[in-house]
Amino acid sequence: MLTLHPGNCGLCAHFGQSHPDDQKLVQMRINGKAPEGLVDECGHPTHAGTHLKVAPNSGCDAFTPAKVA
């Protein structure tokens, strides 16, 4: 398991943006833990044309904290 920290993609609103209510994604954000090997698409508008895939422990300057229901 990967431990997520503020600024990591797994805690960003753009990570998994196409399926924000996915329970695995919600639990990952609540628990701050992500399975190793997980990748998902970054939904940030800058990357829309490239379909960028990132790991939950990646990061960038466009980090936007995800709201956890």
C-alpha positions as CSV (number, residue, x, y, z in Angstrom):
1,M,0.0,0.0,0.0
2,L,1.1,3.5,-0.7
3,T,0.7,6.2,1.9
4,L,-0.7,9.5,0.4
5,H,0.3,12.9,1.5
6,P,-1.2,16.4,0.8
7,G,-0.2,17.3,-2.8
8,N,-0.3,13.7,-4.1
9,C,-2.5,13.0,-7.1
10,G,-4.6,10.5,-5.2
11,L,-5.9,13.3,-3.0
12,C,-6.5,15.6,-5.9
13,A,-9.9,16.4,-7.4
14,H,-8.5,15.7,-10.9
15,F,-7.5,12.2,-10.1
16,G,-10.3,9.8,-11.2
17,Q,-12.4,12.9,-12.1
18,S,-14.5,10.8,-14.6
19,H,-15.7,8.6,-11.7
20,P,-15.6,10.6,-8.5
21,D,-18.1,8.5,-6.7
22,D,-16.2,5.2,-7.1
23,Q,-16.1,3.7,-3.6
24,K,-12.5,2.6,-4.1
25,L,-11.5,6.2,-4.9
26,V,-13.5,7.6,-2.0
27,Q,-12.0,5.1,0.5
28,M,-8.5,5.9,-0.8
29,R,-9.1,9.6,-0.1
30,I,-10.6,8.9,3.4
31,N,-7.9,6.4,4.5
32,G,-4.9,8.1,2.7
33,K,-3.8,4.7,1.4
34,A,-3.7,3.5,-2.2
35,P,-2.9,0.1,-3.7
36,E,0.5,-0.2,-5.4
37,G,0.3,-0.3,-9.2
38,L,-2.9,1.8,-9.3
39,V,-3.0,4.4,-12.1
40,D,-5.9,6.6,-13.2
41,E,-6.4,9.4,-15.6
42,C,-5.7,13.0,-14.6
43,G,-8.8,15.1,-15.5
44,H,-7.0,18.5,-15.3
45,P,-7.9,20.6,-18.4
46,T,-4.3,21.0,-19.3
47,H,-4.0,17.2,-19.8
48,A,-7.4,16.6,-21.4
49,G,-5.9,16.0,-24.9
50,T,-3.1,13.8,-23.7
51,H,-5.2,11.4,-21.4
52,L,-2.4,11.5,-18.9
53,K,-2.3,8.6,-16.4
54,V,-0.7,9.0,-13.0
55,A,-0.1,7.1,-9.9
56,P,-1.8,8.2,-6.6
57,N,1.5,9.2,-5.1
58,S,2.5,11.4,-8.1
59,G,2.1,15.2,-7.9
60,C,2.1,18.5,-9.8
61,D,1.6,22.2,-9.3
62,A,-2.0,22.0,-10.3
63,F,-3.1,20.0,-7.1
64,T,-6.6,20.8,-6.1
65,P,-7.8,19.1,-2.9
66,A,-10.6,16.6,-3.5
67,K,-13.8,17.0,-1.4
68,V,-14.5,13.9,0.6
69,A,-18.2,13.2,1.1
